[in-house]
Amino acid sequence: MGWIIGIIGSIVAGAIIGFVARAIVPGKQDLSTTMTVGLGIVGMVLGQILGRIITPNNEGVPWIAGTICAVLALFGLVRSGMVKKATA
């Protein structure tokens, strides 16, 4: 039962991180809500892995690392042209 709560928590945290990443990256991106949540989940997973490698006993680092990974991923997607900037 605990792993189900962990998965749900990661999805919710990923959604929050995805929206934070969109807010940090300058300009308006043409990115759906589903893609934003997916971006956040990927960032959260990478952040969890990196955070636990860097500091295994610190609980706050995975959140910070997840946010940084999601922002960097969104920057990369915008720069590569996979995510277009929305036109007004």
C-alpha positions in Angstrom: 0.0 0.0 0.0 2.9 2.4 0.7 4.2 2.1 -2.8 0.8 3.2 -4.2 0.9 6.3 -2.1 4.5 6.9 -3.3 3.5 6.7 -7.0 0.5 9.0 -6.4 2.8 11.4 -4.6 5.3 11.4 -7.4 2.6 12.1 -10.0 1.3 15.0 -7.9 4.8 16.3 -7.3 5.6 15.9 -11.0 2.5 17.9 -12.0 3.6 20.7 -9.6 7.2 20.6 -10.9 6.0 20.7 -14.5 4.0 23.9 -13.9 6.8 25.5 -12.0 9.2 24.7 -14.9 6.7 26.3 -17.4 6.6 29.4 -15.1 10.4 29.6 -14.9 11.1 29.3 -18.6 10.6 32.6 -20.3 7.9 33.1 -23.0 4.7 31.2 -23.5 5.1 27.6 -24.6 2.6 25.7 -26.8 2.5 22.7 -24.4 -0.6 20.9 -23.3 -1.4 20.2 -19.7 -0.7 16.5 -20.2 2.7 17.3 -21.6 3.4 19.6 -18.7 2.6 16.9 -16.2 4.6 14.4 -18.2 7.6 16.8 -18.2 7.3 17.2 -14.5 7.1 13.5 -13.8 10.2 12.9 -15.9 11.9 15.7 -14.1 10.8 14.3 -10.7 12.1 10.8 -11.6 15.5 12.2 -12.7 15.6 14.5 -9.7 14.9 11.6 -7.4 17.7 9.5 -8.9 20.2 12.4 -8.9 19.2 13.6 -5.5 19.6 10.2 -3.9 23.0 9.7 -5.6 24.3 13.1 -4.5 23.0 13.2 -1.0 21.3 9.9 0.1 20.2 11.3 3.5 18.7 14.6 2.5 14.9 14.7 1.7 14.8 18.1 0.1 17.4 17.6 -2.6 15.2 15.4 -4.9 12.6 18.2 -5.1 15.1 20.8 -6.0 16.9 18.4 -8.4 13.5 17.4 -9.9 12.6 21.1 -10.6 16.1 21.8 -12.1 15.8 18.7 -14.3 12.3 19.7 -15.5 13.4 23.3 -16.3 16.5 22.0 -18.2 14.3 19.5 -20.1 11.8 22.3 -21.1 14.7 24.6 -22.1 16.0 21.7 -24.3 12.7 21.0 -25.8 12.1 24.7 -26.7 15.6 25.1 -28.1 15.3 22.0 -30.2 12.0 23.1 -31.7 10.1 20.1 -30.3 8.0 22.6 -28.2 7.1 25.7 -30.1 6.6 29.1 -28.4 3.0 30.1 -28.7 2.2 32.9 -31.0 -0.2 35.6 -29.8 
